[in-house]
Amino acid sequence: MTDYMRFRNSGGLALLCAFLGTLCKTGSGQIRYSVPEELDKGSFVGNIAKDLGLEPRELGERGVRIVSRGRTQLFSLNPRGGSLVTAGRIDREELCAQSALCLVKFNILVEDKLKILEVEIEIKDINDNAPNFLTEELEIKIGELTATGTRFPLKTAFDQDVGINSLQNYQLSPNDYFSLEVKSVSDGAKYPELVLERALDREEKEVHHLILIASDGGNPVHSGNLCIQVIVLDANDNPPVFTQPQYRISVPENLPVGTRLLTVNATDPDEGFNAQVSYTLDEMPGKIAQIFDLNSVTGDISILKSLDYEDAMFYEIKVEAQDGPGLLSRAKILVTVLDVNDNAPEVMITSFTGSVPEEATAGREIALVNVHDRDSGQNGQVTVFVLGNMPFNLEKSIDQYYRLVTAKSLDREQFSEYNLTLRATDGGNPPLSTDTHFTVHVADINDNPPTFTYASYSAYIPENNPRGASIFSITAQDPDSTENAHITYALADDTVQGALLSTYLSINSDTGVLYALRSFDYEQIRDLQLLVTASDSGDPPLSSNVSLNLFVLDQNDNAPEILYPALPIDGSTGVELAPRSAEPGYLVTKVVAVDKDSGQNAWLSYRLLKASEPGLFAVGLHTGEVRTARALLDRDALKQSLVVAVQDHGQPPLSATVTLTVAVADSIPDILADLGSLEIPQDSDTSGLTLYLVVAVTSVSCVFLVFVIVLLALRVRRWFTSRLLQTSGGKLVHVPTSQFVGVDGVRAFLQTYSHEVSLTADSRKSHLIFPQPNYADTLISHESCEKSEPLLVSHDLLEAKEDPKLLQPNYADTLISHESCEKSEPLLITQNLLETKEEPNLHQVSQFATLKHYQRAV
């Protein structure tokens, strides 16, 4: 049977909705039911699902559960039927004792909404207890002189039921001497008294046996019996009398055990044995006799056990004073227990989410907290707060419930978790407090891209590196966690010299280690600009870029390359001219070399490795200039052979060598005169080889040296020819034309006009060609050059014999006089021409000459 009542906050008026199965809710969210005691386990109490506005199946889905504090759970939820049922047998007398209204309160939590509803169930009493006397027999001693109408208090019966089911009346078994009178007091208690109706006569009847019947008002009626044995005594006509019928005392709950509370006192006007008073505690139910002690002689009342205000705040003690013959009287002692602040607040986490996402806004609910203090009054007033400067607040809910919410948005990268301490403090003096600790984890979101330590990076790799070599390791950091912090690396797409960057380099996507996929050549690629991308694995993923400059370090892998003198392609040897009149330090020629490497690997030094005449020539260490170390003597050979080495400063150093042949003569006619005295070889098999004569014009003292003015008029050429023949003294007439083989690279610069003259010819087919017809047959005058250039004569030319038929005035196309320049241009004469013995005319010599480009050596 369930009884439901609906309450409204506005007026506090209770309206009875129904007697059976009806629900009542208060405006504050309270649900009330009523149920009789002694129901079997699982008995229906109320349709909680309907009262909550839910379907029965939603109870489990939405986390509906009962939340109670500190006592045995009396009710449970039936998720299948959506009803509230009893969890076991309920004994109202054990639960509420003699209280007129027995209420059981607990809370129901709807977890998914963090909603708390208060449920109040009234336990209805049934007549399951009969009135009971604490003793089965009562002995009363009455003097025979006792006057009629004397009243004798009897033992009261005790009925644990309440209301109509409690003790209602007493009846006395029929007899001739006594009657029963029931006395009611203001609190509704009934005290039976035995009234003497007739004078007793001990000699007539010494003992009277009576039965006192106590009955309740239940249906059916229950009753209990007390056997009364009345013993008739002589002359004790005055019972003891207490100084006051009711004693009141207030004691704090923390009194030590054994403390005397008060002393009761009763007096008896009788004398002797009839006046001897003893004190006893009236038989009382419960634990009163275990808590209080009464000294039967002195009447002192003391405590046997510690008092606890939270267990009982009030005690009613009944004291009896009995004289020697047995007359007694009663008094009450009302003990009020005063509360002291001896209980710290209790904190219970009713519901807890455990974690909160960092993007959650302020006011996000995290936990539902219940606080309680068993003390009362100010001692039971509890305040709760969060210790420390934490981004959390406590908001009051209903009753003693608080909601823990965020005070602002959280950032997991600053704090991944918060160790919270809730402190509950009561209002006592001194106040007591309780700390509760728990941890709130901040769930990560992908709100931070990977970051690099530096804005840009530089890495270095030596050239000729092995393929697959590790170059550099780049690392990014992501303050997020788990997948949001898992970083992968990649190279941005790019091209290098028309090829994809991915063919040159690769990066480990997990570790960020950069690898070379090919061997680098410093001379081809000196540096690379890369863009490295670091991406996390969040959703969506975030990324950042950083530039990486990769520099290729030079290695000494290139030997010096000699540019001048260049080796002729036909295998001939160049000859440099050094006049016999040259002073020490005279610049003969200059070795020009380059190194494709850079830095120290490209620093070149020159040295004379070998010379046919030691001490005659010296080579500049850093310039490569070949100069005379002393004055030339007549005994010095016409041909001087030099081997010059060029070496870089790499580790290990690399070098190259070049062989120079220096002809010692004052002028070109001297060389030709010497050539006329040389024996001409007769081997006709070598006459077809090509000889080159390269005239190199080198100027040391001035930057602008002008060579080769080409005269256009034939008469100027003839005039110059006749002058050259007069200077030479006719010595060239007898030189065979076959010995003029290849003048290679005679070039002169005059103001802004450049004329390139070179003579090369096959020994049979060469002829003289001027590249600019308007300036053909140009003679080199003495005024056009400030310094004569050395004449380079091939080695074999110096060994040839003089032939007077070499030149004839009618066939000389071009003659270069010694007086025309202070320094003659280098003349390259191929070896094979010098070895021929045939004597072609000058017209044939002109056919062998070809003008070529010659770069002047400075």
Secondary structure, 3 states (H helix, E strand, C coil): CCCEEEECCCCCCEEEEECCCCCEECCCCEEEEEEECCCCCCCEEECHHHHCCCCCCHHHHCCEEEECCCCCCCEEEECCCCEEEECCCCCHHHHHCCCCCCEEEEEEEEHHHCEEEEEEEEEECCCCCCCEECCCEEEEEEECCCCCCCEEECCCEECCCCHHHCEEEEEECCCCCEEEEEEECCCCCEEEEEEECCCCCCCCCCEEEEEEEEEECCCCCCEEEEEEEEEEECCCCCCCEECCCEEEEEEECCCCCCCEEEECCEECCCCHHHHCCEEEECCCCCCHHHHEEECCCCCEEEECCCCCCCCCCEEEEEEEEECCCCCEEEEEEEEEEECCCCCCCEEEEEEECCEEECCCCCCCEEEEEEEECCCCHHHHCEEEEECCCCCEEEEECCCCEEEEEECCCCCCCCCCEEEEEEEEEECCCCCCEEEEEEEEEEECCCCCCCEECCCEEEEEEECCCCCCCEEEECCEECCCCHHHHCCEEEECCCEECCEEHHHCEEECCCCCEEEECCCCCCCCCCEEEEEEEEECCCCCCCEEEEEEEEEEECCCCCCCEEEECCCCCCCCCCEEEECCCCCCCCEEEECEEECCCCHHHHCEEEEEEEECCCCCEEECCCCCEEEECCCCCCCCCCEEEEEEEEEECCCCCCEEEEEEEEEECCCHHHHHHHHHCCCCCCCHHHCCCEEEECCCCCCCCCCCCCCCCCCCCHHHHHHHHHHHHHHHCCCCEECCHHHCCCEEEEEEEECCEEEEEEEEEECCCCECCCCCHHHCCCCCCCCCCCCECCCCCCHHHHHCCCCCEECCCCCCCCCCCCCCCCECCCCCCCHHHHCCCCCCCHHHHHECCCCCCCCCCC
